[in-house]
Amino acid sequence: MAGGISLHVVDATIGRPARGMRVEVFALAPARRLIAAGTLGTDGTLDHPVTRGAGIEAPGLYEAVFHIGDYFRAVGVTLPEPAFLEATPFRFGVADIAQHYHLPLKTTPWGFSMYRGG
């Protein structure tokens, strides 16, 4: 796949996709603007045109925001208020808009791991 930003989230507490987690993707330059938003599907991915490059107009900084606290509350996990992880941003650079940037995230209420996948 050429171009685009895709997100894939796994709830590491149960070893399954984080179905229903709300996510947003922003371009940060020249000003912060929303380029994608939605909830993750049954496979833990965001079905949105941004995965095929929509809204990615130039190299630069981008940000994915994962609503981790809301997700765990929705699936019945009791969290402190505020939760350790609430709306959790991940900033990353897109050097070449023709390349695809896949962002897999594994999360629990207490931590997360993210990287650029293939």
C-alpha distances in whole Angstrom, upper triangle without the diagonal:
4,7,8,10,10,14,15,19,22,25,27,30,29,26,24,22,23,23,25,24,24,21,21,19,21,20,23,24,27,27,26,24,23,19,18,21,21,22,20,20,21,18,18,15,15,15,14,13,12,9,8,10,13,16,15,17,18,18,20,21,19,21,20,23,23,27,28,31,31,29,31,34,33,32,36,36,39,38,40,41,39,36,35,32,31,29,27,25,22,22,19,18,15,16,14,12,9,8,6,10,10,14,16,19,22,26,29,32,33,30,26,23,20,18,14,13,10
4,7,10,11,15,17,21,24,27,29,32,32,29,27,24,25,25,26,25,25,22,21,18,19,18,21,22,24,25,24,22,21,18,18,21,22,23,21,22,24,21,21,17,17,16,15,13,12,9,7,8,12,14,12,14,15,14,17,18,17,19,19,23,24,27,28,32,32,30,33,35,34,34,38,38,40,39,41,41,39,37,36,32,32,29,27,24,22,21,18,16,13,13,10,9,6,5,5,9,11,15,17,21,24,27,31,33,34,31,27,24,21,18,15,14,11
4,7,10,13,16,20,23,26,28,31,31,29,27,24,24,24,25,24,22,19,18,15,16,15,18,18,20,21,20,19,18,14,15,18,19,21,20,21,23,21,20,16,15,15,13,11,9,8,6,5,9,11,8,10,11,11,14,15,14,16,16,20,21,25,26,30,30,28,31,34,32,33,36,36,39,37,39,39,37,34,33,30,29,26,24,21,19,18,15,13,10,11,8,6,4,4,4,7,10,13,16,19,23,26,29,31,32,29,25,23,19,17,14,14,12
4,7,10,13,17,20,23,25,29,29,26,24,21,21,21,21,20,19,16,14,11,13,12,16,17,19,19,18,16,15,11,11,14,16,17,17,18,21,18,17,13,12,12,10,8,6,4,5,4,7,9,7,10,11,12,13,14,12,13,13,16,18,21,23,26,26,25,28,30,29,29,33,33,35,34,36,35,33,31,30,26,26,22,21,18,16,15,13,13,10,12,10,7,8,7,5,6,8,11,14,17,20,23,26,28,29,26,23,21,17,16,13,13,12
4,7,10,13,17,20,22,25,25,23,21,18,18,18,19,17,16,12,11,9,11,11,14,16,19,19,16,15,13,10,10,12,14,15,14,16,18,16,14,11,10,11,9,9,6,5,7,7,9,10,8,12,13,12,13,12,10,10,9,13,14,18,19,23,23,21,24,27,26,26,30,29,32,30,32,32,30,27,26,23,22,19,17,15,13,12,11,11,9,12,12,10,11,9,6,5,6,7,11,13,17,19,23,24,25,22,19,17,14,13,10,11,11
4,7,10,14,17,19,22,22,20,18,14,14,15,16,14,14,11,11,10,13,14,17,19,22,21,19,17,15,12,10,12,12,13,11,13,15,12,11,7,7,8,9,10,7,5,8,9,11,13,12,16,17,16,16,15,12,12,10,13,13,16,17,21,21,19,21,24,23,23,27,26,29,28,30,30,28,26,25,21,21,18,17,15,13,14,13,14,13,16,15,13,14,11,8,6,5,6,8,11,14,17,20,22,23,21,17,16,13,12,10,10,10
4,7,10,13,15,19,19,17,15,11,11,12,13,11,11,9,10,9,13,15,18,20,23,22,19,18,15,13,11,11,11,11,9,11,13,11,8,6,6,9,10,12,10,8,12,13,14,15,15,18,19,18,18,16,13,11,8,10,10,13,14,17,17,15,18,21,20,20,23,23,25,24,27,27,25,22,22,18,18,15,14,13,11,13,13,15,14,18,18,16,17,15,11,9,6,5,6,8,11,13,16,18,20,17,14,13,10,11,10,10,12
4,7,10,12,16,15,13,11,8,8,10,12,10,12,10,13,13,16,19,21,24,27,26,23,21,19,17,14,14,13,11,8,10,11,8,5,4,7,10,12,15,13,11,15,16,18,19,18,22,23,22,21,19,16,15,11,12,11,13,13,17,17,14,16,19,18,18,21,21,24,23,26,26,25,22,21,18,18,16,15,15,13,16,15,18,18,21,21,19,20,17,13,11,8,6,5,6,9,11,14,17,18,16,13,12,10,11,11,10,12
4,7,9,12,12,10,9,6,6,8,10,8,11,10,13,14,17,20,22,25,28,27,23,22,20,19,16,14,13,11,8,10,10,9,5,7,9,13,15,18,16,14,18,19,21,21,21,25,25,24,23,21,18,15,12,12,9,11,10,14,14,11,13,16,15,15,18,17,20,19,22,23,22,19,18,15,15,14,13,14,13,16,17,19,20,23,24,23,23,21,17,14,11,8,6,5,6,7,11,13,15,13,10,10,9,11,13,12,14
4,6,9,9,7,6,4,5,9,11,10,13,13,16,18,21,24,26,29,32,30,27,26,23,22,19,18,16,13,10,11,11,9,6,9,12,16,18,21,20,18,21,23,24,25,25,28,29,28,27,24,21,19,15,15,12,13,11,14,15,12,12,16,15,13,16,15,19,18,21,23,22,19,18,15,16,16,15,16,16,19,19,22,23,26,27,26,26,23,20,17,14,11,8,6,5,6,9,12,14,12,10,10,11,13,15,14,16
4,5,6,6,5,6,5,9,11,10,13,14,18,20,23,26,27,31,34,32,28,28,25,24,21,19,17,14,12,13,12,11,9,12,15,18,21,24,23,21,25,26,27,28,27,31,32,30,29,26,23,20,17,16,12,12,10,12,13,10,9,13,13,11,13,12,15,15,18,20,20,16,16,13,15,15,14,17,17,20,22,25,26,29,30,29,30,27,23,21,17,14,11,9,6,5,6,9,11,11,9,11,12,15,18,17,20
4,5,5,7,8,9,12,15,14,17,17,21,22,25,28,29,33,35,34,30,30,28,27,24,23,21,18,15,16,15,14,12,15,18,21,24,27,25,23,27,28,30,30,30,33,33,32,30,28,25,22,19,18,15,15,12,14,16,13,11,15,16,13,15,13,16,16,19,21,21,17,16,14,16,17,16,18,18,22,22,26,27,30,31,30,31,28,25,22,18,16,12,9,6,5,6,9,11,10,9,10,12,15,18,17,20
4,6,8,10,10,13,15,14,18,19,22,24,28,30,32,35,38,36,32,32,30,30,27,24,22,19,17,18,16,16,14,18,20,23,26,29,28,26,30,31,32,33,33,36,37,35,33,30,28,25,21,20,16,16,13,14,15,12,10,13,14,11,12,10,13,14,17,20,20,16,15,14,16,18,17,20,21,24,26,29,30,33,34,34,35,32,28,25,22,19,16,13,9,8,6,8,10,11,11,13,16,19,22,21,24
4,6,9,9,12,15,14,18,20,23,25,29,32,33,37,39,38,34,33,30,30,27,25,22,19,16,16,14,14,13,17,20,22,25,29,28,26,30,31,32,33,33,37,37,36,35,32,29,26,23,21,18,18,14,16,17,13,11,14,14,11,12,12,15,16,20,22,22,19,19,17,19,20,20,22,23,26,27,30,31,35,35,34,35,32,28,26,22,20,16,14,11,10,9,12,14,14,14,15,17,20,23,21,24
4,7,9,12,15,15,18,19,23,24,28,30,32,36,38,37,33,33,30,29,26,24,22,18,15,15,13,12,11,15,18,21,24,27,26,24,27,29,30,31,31,35,35,34,33,30,28,25,22,21,18,18,15,17,18,15,14,17,17,14,16,15,18,19,22,25,24,21,20,18,20,21,20,22,22,25,25,28,29,32,32,32,32,29,25,23,19,17,14,12,9,10,10,13,15,14,13,14,15,18,20,18,20
4,6,8,12,12,16,17,21,22,26,29,31,34,37,35,32,31,28,27,23,21,19,15,12,12,9,8,8,12,15,18,21,24,23,21,25,27,28,29,29,33,34,33,32,29,26,24,20,20,16,17,14,17,17,13,13,16,15,12,15,15,19,19,23,25,25,21,21,19,20,20,19,21,21,24,25,28,28,31,31,30,30,28,24,22,18,16,13,12,10,10,11,14,17,16,14,15,16,18,20,18,20
4,6,9,9,13,14,17,19,23,25,28,31,33,32,28,27,24,23,19,18,15,12,9,8,7,6,4,8,11,14,17,20,20,18,21,23,24,25,26,29,30,30,29,27,23,21,17,17,14,14,13,16,15,12,12,16,14,12,16,16,19,20,23,24,24,21,20,18,18,18,17,19,19,22,22,25,25,29,29,27,27,25,21,19,15,14,11,10,9,10,12,14,17,16,14,14,14,16,18,16,18
4,6,6,10,11,15,17,20,24,26,29,32,30,26,25,22,21,18,15,13,9,7,8,8,8,5,8,11,14,16,20,19,18,21,23,24,24,25,29,30,29,28,25,22,19,15,14,11,11,9,12,11,8,9,12,11,10,13,13,16,17,20,21,20,17,18,15,15,15,14,16,17,20,21,24,25,28,29,27,28,25,22,19,16,14,11,10,9,9,10,12,15,14,13,14,14,17,18,17,20
4,6,9,11,15,17,21,24,27,30,32,30,27,25,21,21,17,14,11,8,5,5,5,7,5,8,10,12,15,19,19,17,21,23,23,24,25,29,30,30,29,27,23,20,17,15,12,12,11,14,12,9,11,13,10,10,13,15,18,19,22,23,22,19,20,17,17,16,17,18,19,22,23,26,26,30,30,28,28,26,23,21,18,16,14,13,13,13,14,15,18,18,16,17,17,20,20,20,21
4,6,9,13,16,19,23,25,29,31,28,25,23,19,19,15,12,9,5,5,6,8,10,8,10,10,12,14,18,18,18,21,23,22,23,24,28,30,30,29,26,22,19,16,14,11,10,10,12,10,7,10,11,9,9,13,14,17,18,21,21,20,18,20,17,15,14,16,17,19,22,23,26,26,30,30,28,29,27,24,22,19,17,16,14,15,14,15,15,19,19,17,19,19,21,22,21,23
4,6,10,13,17,20,22,26,28,26,22,20,17,17,14,11,8,5,5,8,10,11,8,9,9,12,14,18,17,17,21,22,21,21,22,26,27,27,26,23,19,16,13,10,7,6,7,9,8,5,9,10,9,10,13,14,16,16,19,19,18,15,16,13,12,11,12,14,15,18,20,23,24,27,28,26,27,26,22,20,17,15,14,12,12,11,13,13,16,16,14,16,16,18,19,20,22
4,7,11,14,17,19,23,25,22,19,17,14,14,11,7,6,4,7,10,13,14,11,11,9,12,13,16,15,16,19,20,19,19,20,23,25,25,24,21,17,14,11,8,6,5,8,10,8,7,11,12,11,13,16,16,18,17,20,19,18,16,17,14,11,9,11,12,14,17,19,22,22,26,27,24,26,25,21,19,17,15,15,13,15,14,15,15,18,17,16,17,17,19,20,20,23
4,7,10,14,16,19,22,19,16,14,11,11,8,6,6,6,7,11,14,14,11,10,8,11,11,14,12,13,17,17,16,16,17,20,21,21,20,17,13,10,7,6,5,6,9,12,11,10,14,15,14,16,19,19,21,19,21,21,19,17,18,14,12,9,9,10,11,13,15,18,18,22,23,21,23,21,18,16,14,12,13,12,14,14,16,16,18,17,15,16,14,16,17,18,20
4,7,10,12,16,18,16,12,10,7,8,6,4,7,9,10,14,17,17,14,12,9,12,11,13,11,12,16,15,14,13,14,17,18,18,17,14,11,8,6,5,7,9,12,14,14,14,17,18,18,20,22,22,24,22,24,22,20,19,19,16,13,10,10,9,10,12,14,16,16,20,21,19,21,20,17,15,14,13,14,14,17,16,19,19,21,19,17,18,16,17,17,18,21
4,7,10,13,15,13,10,9,6,6,5,6,9,12,13,16,19,18,15,13,10,12,10,12,9,11,13,12,11,10,10,13,15,15,13,11,7,6,4,6,9,12,15,17,17,17,20,22,21,23,26,25,27,25,26,25,23,22,21,18,16,12,12,9,9,10,11,13,13,16,17,15,18,17,14,12,13,11,14,14,17,18,21,21,22,20,18,18,15,16,15,17,19
4,6,9,11,10,6,5,4,5,7,9,12,15,16,20,23,22,19,17,14,16,13,14,10,13,15,13,12,9,9,12,13,13,11,9,6,5,6,8,12,14,17,19,19,20,23,24,24,26,29,28,29,27,28,27,24,23,23,19,17,14,13,10,10,9,11,12,12,15,17,15,18,17,16,14,15,14,17,17,20,21,23,23,24,22,20,20,17,17,17,19,21
4,6,8,8,6,5,7,7,9,12,16,18,20,23,26,25,22,19,17,18,15,14,11,14,15,12,11,8,7,9,9,10,8,7,5,7,9,12,15,18,20,23,23,23,26,28,28,30,32,32,33,31,31,30,27,26,26,22,21,17,16,13,12,10,10,10,10,13,14,12,16,16,15,14,16,15,19,19,23,23,26,26,27,25,22,22,19,18,17,20,21
4,6,5,4,6,9,10,13,15,19,21,22,26,29,28,25,22,20,21,19,18,15,17,19,16,15,12,11,11,11,10,7,6,5,7,10,12,16,19,21,23,24,25,27,29,29,31,33,32,33,31,31,29,27,26,25,22,21,17,16,12,12,9,10,10,11,14,15,14,18,18,18,16,18,17,20,21,24,24,27,27,27,25,22,22,19,19,18,21,23
3,4,6,8,11,12,15,18,21,24,25,29,32,31,28,25,23,24,21,20,16,19,20,16,16,12,11,10,9,9,7,7,8,11,14,16,20,22,25,27,28,28,31,33,33,35,37,36,37,34,35,33,30,30,29,26,24,21,20,16,15,12,12,11,11,13,15,14,18,19,19,18,20,20,23,24,27,28,31,31,31,28,26,25,22,22,21,24,25
4,7,9,12,13,17,19,23,26,28,31,34,33,30,27,25,26,23,21,18,21,22,18,17,13,12,11,10,11,9,10,11,13,17,19,22,25,27,29,30,31,33,35,35,37,39,38,39,37,37,35,32,32,31,28,26,23,22,18,18,15,15,14,14,15,17,16,20,21,21,20,23,23,26,27,30,31,33,33,33,31,29,28,25,25,23,26,28
4,6,10,12,15,17,21,24,26,29,32,32,29,26,23,25,22,21,18,21,22,19,17,13,13,13,12,13,11,10,11,12,15,16,20,22,25,27,27,28,31,32,32,34,37,36,36,34,34,31,29,29,28,26,24,20,20,16,17,14,15,15,15,18,19,18,22,22,22,21,23,22,25,26,29,29,31,31,31,29,27,27,25,25,24,27,28
4,7,9,12,14,18,20,22,26,29,28,25,23,20,22,19,19,16,19,20,17,16,12,13,13,13,14,11,10,9,9,12,13,16,18,21,23,23,24,27,28,28,31,33,32,33,30,30,28,26,25,25,22,20,16,16,13,14,12,14,14,15,17,19,18,21,21,21,19,21,20,23,22,26,25,28,27,28,26,24,24,22,22,22,24,26
4,6,9,11,15,18,20,23,27,27,24,21,18,19,16,16,13,17,18,15,13,10,11,12,13,14,13,11,9,10,12,13,16,18,21,23,22,23,27,27,27,30,32,32,33,30,31,29,26,26,26,23,21,17,17,14,15,14,15,15,15,18,19,17,20,21,20,18,20,19,22,22,25,25,28,28,29,27,25,25,22,23,22,24,26
4,6,8,11,15,17,20,23,23,20,18,15,16,13,13,11,14,16,14,12,9,11,13,14,16,14,13,10,9,10,11,14,15,19,21,20,20,24,25,24,26,29,29,30,28,29,27,25,25,25,21,19,15,15,13,14,14,15,16,16,19,20,17,20,20,19,17,18,17,20,20,23,23,26,25,27,25,23,23,21,21,21,23,24
4,7,11,14,16,18,22,21,19,16,13,13,10,9,7,11,12,10,8,5,8,10,13,14,14,13,10,10,10,12,14,16,20,22,21,21,25,26,25,27,30,30,32,30,31,30,28,27,27,23,21,17,17,15,15,14,15,15,14,17,17,14,17,17,16,15,16,16,19,19,23,23,26,26,28,26,23,23,20,20,19,21,22
4,7,10,12,14,18,18,16,13,9,10,7,8,6,9,12,11,9,8,10,13,16,17,16,15,11,11,9,10,12,14,17,20,18,18,22,23,22,23,27,27,29,27,29,28,26,25,25,21,19,15,16,14,14,15,15,16,16,19,19,16,18,18,15,14,14,14,16,17,20,21,24,24,26,24,21,21,19,19,18,19,20
4,7,10,12,16,17,14,12,8,10,8,10,9,12,14,14,12,12,14,17,19,20,19,17,14,12,10,9,10,11,14,17,15,15,19,20,18,20,23,24,26,24,26,25,23,22,23,19,17,13,14,13,15,16,17,19,19,22,22,19,21,21,18,16,16,15,16,16,19,19,21,22,24,22,20,21,19,20,20,20,22
4,7,9,13,14,12,10,7,8,8,11,11,12,15,16,14,15,17,20,22,23,22,20,17,14,12,11,10,11,14,16,13,13,17,18,15,17,21,21,24,23,25,24,23,21,23,19,16,14,15,15,16,18,19,21,21,25,25,22,23,22,19,18,17,15,16,16,18,18,20,20,23,22,20,21,19,21,20,21,22
4,6,10,11,9,8,6,8,10,13,14,14,17,18,17,18,20,23,25,25,25,22,19,16,13,12,10,10,12,14,12,10,14,15,13,14,17,18,21,21,23,23,22,20,21,18,15,14,15,16,17,19,20,23,23,26,26,24,25,24,20,19,17,15,15,14,16,16,18,18,21,20,18,19,18,20,20,20,22
4,7,8,5,5,5,7,10,14,14,13,16,18,18,19,20,24,25,25,25,23,19,17,13,12,10,11,12,15,13,10,13,16,13,14,17,18,21,21,24,24,23,21,21,18,16,15,15,16,17,19,20,22,22,26,26,23,24,22,19,17,14,13,12,12,14,14,16,17,20,19,17,17,16,18,18,18,19
4,5,5,6,6,7,11,14,15,14,17,19,19,21,22,26,28,28,28,26,22,20,16,16,14,14,15,18,16,13,15,17,15,14,18,20,23,23,26,27,26,24,24,21,20,18,19,20,20,23,23,25,25,28,27,25,25,24,20,19,16,15,14,14,15,16,18,20,23,22,19,20,19,20,20,19,20
4,6,8,10,10,14,18,18,17,19,22,22,24,25,29,31,31,31,29,25,23,19,19,16,16,16,19,17,14,16,18,15,14,17,19,23,23,27,28,27,24,25,22,21,21,21,22,22,25,25,28,27,30,30,28,28,26,22,21,18,17,15,15,15,16,18,20,23,22,20,20,20,21,21,20,20
4,6,9,10,14,17,17,15,18,20,21,23,24,27,29,29,29,27,23,22,18,18,16,17,17,19,18,15,17,19,17,16,20,20,24,24,28,29,28,25,25,22,22,21,20,21,21,23,23,25,25,28,27,25,25,23,19,18,14,14,12,13,13,15,17,20,22,21,18,18,17,18,18,16,17
4,7,10,13,16,16,14,17,19,20,21,22,26,27,26,26,24,20,18,15,15,12,13,13,16,15,12,14,17,15,14,18,18,22,22,25,26,25,22,22,18,18,17,16,17,17,20,20,23,22,26,25,24,24,22,18,16,13,12,10,10,10,12,14,17,19,18,15,15,14,16,16,15,16
4,6,9,12,12,10,13,15,16,18,18,22,23,23,23,21,18,16,13,14,12,14,14,18,17,14,17,19,18,17,21,21,24,24,27,27,26,23,23,20,19,17,17,17,16,18,18,20,20,23,22,20,21,18,15,13,10,10,9,10,12,14,17,19,21,19,16,16,14,15,15,13,14
4,6,9,9,8,11,13,13,15,16,19,21,21,21,20,16,15,11,12,11,13,15,18,17,14,18,20,18,18,22,23,25,25,28,27,26,24,24,20,19,16,16,16,16,17,18,19,19,22,21,19,20,18,14,13,11,11,11,12,15,16,19,20,23,21,18,18,16,17,16,15,16
4,7,8,7,10,12,12,14,16,19,22,22,23,22,18,17,14,15,15,17,18,21,20,18,21,23,20,21,25,26,29,28,31,31,29,27,28,24,22,20,20,19,19,20,20,21,20,23,22,19,19,18,15,15,13,14,14,16,18,20,22,24,26,25,22,21,19,19,18,17,17
4,5,6,8,10,9,11,13,16,19,20,20,19,16,16,13,15,15,17,19,22,21,19,23,24,22,23,27,28,30,30,32,31,30,28,28,25,23,20,20,19,18,19,19,20,18,21,20,17,17,17,14,14,13,14,16,17,20,22,24,26,28,26,23,23,20,20,18,18,18
4,5,5,7,5,8,10,13,16,18,19,19,16,16,15,17,18,20,22,26,24,23,26,28,26,27,31,31,34,33,35,34,33,31,31,27,26,22,22,20,20,20,19,19,17,20,18,14,15,15,13,14,14,15,18,20,23,24,28,29,31,29,25,25,22,21,19,19,18
4,5,5,4,6,7,11,13,14,15,15,12,13,12,14,16,18,21,24,23,22,25,27,26,27,30,30,33,32,34,33,31,29,29,25,23,20,19,17,16,16,15,15,13,16,15,11,13,13,10,10,11,13,15,17,21,22,26,27,28,26,23,22,19,18,16,16,16
4,6,7,10,10,13,15,16,17,16,14,14,13,15,16,19,21,24,23,22,25,27,26,26,30,30,33,32,34,33,32,29,29,25,24,21,20,18,17,17,15,16,13,16,15,12,12,11,8,9,9,11,13,16,19,21,25,26,28,25,22,21,17,16,14,14,13
4,6,9,9,12,14,15,17,18,15,17,16,19,20,23,25,28,27,25,29,31,29,30,33,34,36,35,38,37,35,33,33,29,28,25,24,21,20,19,18,17,14,16,14,11,10,10,8,10,11,14,16,19,23,25,28,30,32,29,25,24,21,19,16,16,15
4,6,6,8,11,12,14,15,13,15,15,18,20,23,25,28,27,26,29,32,30,31,35,35,37,36,38,37,35,33,32,29,27,24,23,20,18,17,16,15,12,14,11,8,8,9,8,10,12,14,17,20,24,26,29,31,32,29,26,24,21,19,16,16,16
4,6,8,11,13,15,16,13,15,15,18,19,22,25,28,27,26,29,31,30,31,34,35,37,35,37,36,34,33,32,29,27,23,23,20,19,18,17,16,14,16,14,10,12,13,12,13,15,16,19,21,25,27,30,31,32,30,27,26,22,21,19,19,19
4,6,9,11,12,13,11,13,13,16,19,21,24,27,26,26,29,31,30,31,34,34,36,35,36,35,33,31,31,27,26,22,21,18,18,16,15,15,12,15,14,10,13,14,13,13,15,17,20,22,25,27,30,30,32,29,26,25,22,21,19,20,21
4,6,8,9,10,9,12,13,16,19,22,24,27,27,27,30,32,31,32,35,35,37,35,37,35,33,32,31,27,26,22,21,18,16,15,13,12,9,11,10,7,10,11,11,11,14,15,19,21,24,26,29,30,31,28,25,24,20,19,17,18,18
4,7,9,11,11,14,16,19,22,25,28,31,30,30,33,35,34,36,39,39,40,38,40,38,36,35,34,30,29,25,24,21,19,17,15,13,10,11,10,7,10,12,13,14,17,19,22,24,28,29,33,34,34,32,29,27,24,22,20,21,21
4,6,9,10,14,16,20,23,26,28,31,31,31,34,36,36,37,40,39,41,39,40,38,36,35,34,30,29,25,24,20,18,15,13,11,8,8,8,6,10,12,13,14,17,18,22,24,28,29,33,34,34,31,28,26,23,21,19,21,21
4,7,9,13,15,19,22,25,27,30,31,31,33,36,35,37,39,38,40,38,39,38,35,34,32,29,28,25,23,19,17,13,11,8,5,5,6,6,10,10,12,12,16,17,20,22,26,28,31,32,32,29,26,24,21,18,16,18,19
4,7,10,13,17,20,23,25,28,29,29,31,33,34,35,38,36,38,35,36,35,32,31,29,26,25,22,20,16,14,10,8,6,5,6,9,9,13,13,14,13,16,16,20,21,25,26,29,30,30,27,24,22,19,17,16,19,20
4,7,10,13,17,20,22,24,25,26,28,30,31,32,34,33,34,31,32,31,28,27,25,22,22,18,16,12,10,7,6,5,6,9,11,11,15,14,15,12,15,14,18,18,22,23,26,26,26,23,21,19,16,15,14,17,19
4,7,10,13,17,19,22,22,22,25,27,27,28,31,30,31,29,30,29,26,25,23,20,19,16,14,10,8,6,5,6,7,11,12,12,15,14,13,11,13,12,15,16,19,20,23,24,24,21,19,18,15,14,13,16,18
4,6,10,13,15,18,19,19,21,23,24,25,27,26,28,25,26,25,22,21,20,16,15,12,10,6,5,4,6,9,10,14,16,15,18,17,15,12,13,11,14,14,17,17,20,20,21,18,16,15,13,13,13,16,18
4,7,10,12,15,16,15,18,20,20,21,24,23,25,23,24,23,21,19,18,14,13,10,8,6,5,7,8,11,12,16,17,16,19,17,15,12,11,9,11,11,14,14,17,18,18,16,14,14,11,12,12,15,17
4,7,9,12,12,12,15,17,17,19,21,20,21,19,20,19,17,16,15,11,10,6,5,4,6,9,11,15,16,20,21,20,22,21,18,15,14,12,13,11,14,13,15,15,16,15,13,14,12,14,15,17,20
4,6,9,9,9,11,14,14,15,18,17,18,16,18,18,16,13,13,9,8,6,5,6,8,11,14,17,19,22,24,22,24,22,19,16,15,11,12,9,11,10,12,12,14,12,11,12,11,14,16,17,20
4,6,6,6,9,10,11,13,15,14,15,14,15,15,13,11,12,8,6,4,6,9,11,15,17,21,22,26,27,26,28,26,23,20,18,15,15,12,13,11,12,11,13,13,12,15,14,18,19,21,23
4,6,5,6,9,10,11,13,11,13,11,13,13,12,9,9,6,5,6,7,10,12,16,18,22,24,27,29,28,29,27,24,21,19,15,14,11,11,8,8,7,10,10,10,13,13,17,19,20,23
4,5,5,6,9,10,11,9,10,8,10,10,9,6,8,6,4,7,9,12,15,19,21,25,27,31,32,31,33,31,28,25,22,19,18,14,14,11,10,7,10,11,12,15,17,20,23,24,27
4,6,5,6,9,10,10,11,10,12,11,11,9,12,9,7,8,11,14,17,20,23,26,28,32,33,31,33,31,28,25,23,20,19,16,16,13,12,10,13,15,15,18,19,22,24,25,28
4,5,5,6,9,9,11,11,14,14,14,11,13,10,9,10,12,15,17,20,23,26,27,31,32,30,32,30,26,24,21,18,16,14,13,11,10,9,13,14,14,16,17,20,22,23,25
4,5,5,6,5,8,8,11,13,12,10,11,10,10,12,13,16,18,22,24,28,30,33,34,33,35,32,29,26,23,20,18,15,13,10,8,7,11,12,13,16,18,21,24,24,27
4,5,5,5,6,7,10,11,11,9,12,11,10,13,15,18,21,24,27,31,32,36,37,35,37,35,32,29,26,23,21,18,17,14,12,10,13,15,16,20,21,25,27,28,30
4,5,7,10,11,14,14,15,13,16,14,13,14,16,19,22,25,28,31,32,36,37,35,36,34,31,28,26,23,21,18,17,15,14,12,16,18,18,21,22,25,27,27,30
4,6,9,11,15,16,17,14,16,15,14,16,18,21,23,26,28,32,33,36,37,36,37,34,31,28,25,23,20,18,16,14,12,11,15,17,17,20,21,25,27,27,29
4,6,9,13,14,16,13,16,15,15,17,19,23,25,28,31,34,36,39,40,39,40,38,34,31,28,26,23,20,18,15,13,12,15,18,19,22,24,27,30,29,32
4,6,10,12,13,11,13,13,13,16,17,21,23,27,29,33,34,38,39,38,40,37,34,31,28,25,22,19,16,13,10,8,12,14,16,20,22,25,28,28,31
4,7,10,11,9,12,13,13,17,18,22,24,28,31,34,36,40,41,40,42,40,36,33,30,27,25,21,19,15,12,10,12,15,18,21,24,28,30,31,34
4,6,8,6,8,10,10,14,15,19,22,25,28,32,34,37,39,38,40,38,35,31,29,25,24,20,18,14,11,8,10,13,16,20,22,26,29,30,33
4,6,5,7,10,11,14,16,20,22,26,29,33,35,38,40,40,42,40,37,33,31,27,26,22,20,17,14,10,11,14,17,21,23,27,30,32,35
3,5,8,10,10,13,15,19,22,25,28,32,34,38,40,39,42,40,37,33,31,28,27,23,22,18,16,12,13,16,19,22,24,28,31,32,36
4,6,8,8,11,13,16,19,22,26,29,32,35,37,37,39,37,35,31,29,26,25,21,21,17,15,11,12,15,17,21,22,26,29,31,34
4,5,6,10,11,15,17,21,24,28,30,34,36,35,37,35,32,29,27,23,22,18,17,13,11,8,9,11,14,17,19,23,26,28,31
4,7,10,10,13,16,19,22,26,28,32,34,34,36,33,31,27,25,22,20,17,15,12,10,7,6,8,11,15,17,21,24,26,29
4,7,6,10,12,16,19,23,25,28,31,30,32,30,27,24,22,18,17,14,13,10,9,6,7,7,9,13,14,18,21,23,26
4,6,9,13,16,19,23,25,28,30,29,32,30,27,24,22,19,18,15,15,12,11,9,10,11,12,15,16,19,22,24,27
4,7,10,13,16,20,22,25,27,26,29,27,24,21,20,16,17,14,15,12,13,12,13,12,12,15,15,18,20,22,25
4,7,10,13,17,19,23,25,24,27,24,22,18,17,14,14,11,12,11,12,11,12,10,9,12,11,14,17,19,22
4,6,10,13,16,19,21,21,24,22,19,16,16,12,14,12,14,13,15,15,15,13,11,12,11,13,15,18,21
4,7,10,13,16,18,18,21,19,17,13,13,10,11,10,13,13,16,16,16,13,11,10,8,10,11,14,18
4,7,10,13,16,16,19,17,16,12,13,11,14,13,16,17,19,20,19,16,14,13,11,11,12,15,18
4,7,10,12,13,16,14,13,10,11,10,13,13,17,18,21,22,22,18,16,14,11,10,9,13,15
4,6,9,10,13,12,12,10,12,12,15,17,20,22,25,26,25,22,19,17,14,12,11,14,16
4,6,7,10,8,9,8,11,12,16,18,21,23,27,28,28,25,21,19,16,13,11,14,14
4,7,9,8,11,10,14,15,18,21,24,26,30,31,31,27,24,22,18,16,13,15,16
4,5,6,9,10,13,15,19,22,25,28,31,33,33,29,26,24,20,17,14,15,15
4,5,7,9,13,15,19,21,25,27,31,33,33,30,26,24,20,18,14,16,15
4,7,10,13,16,19,22,26,29,32,34,35,31,28,25,22,19,15,16,14
4,6,10,13,16,19,23,26,29,31,32,28,25,22,18,15,12,12,10
4,6,10,13,16,20,22,26,28,29,26,22,19,16,13,10,9,8
4,6,10,13,16,19,23,25,25,22,18,16,12,10,6,7,8
4,6,10,13,16,20,22,23,20,16,14,10,8,6,5,6
4,6,10,13,16,19,19,16,12,10,7,6,5,6,9
4,7,10,14,17,17,14,10,8,6,6,7,6,9
4,6,10,13,13,10,7,6,5,7,9,10,13
4,7,11,11,8,5,5,7,10,12,12,15
4,7,8,6,4,7,9,12,15,16,19
4,5,5,6,9,12,16,19,19,23
4,6,8,12,15,18,21,22,26
4,7,11,14,18,21,22,26
4,7,10,14,17,19,22
4,7,10,14,15,19
4,7,11,12,15
4,7,9,13
4,6,10
4,7
4
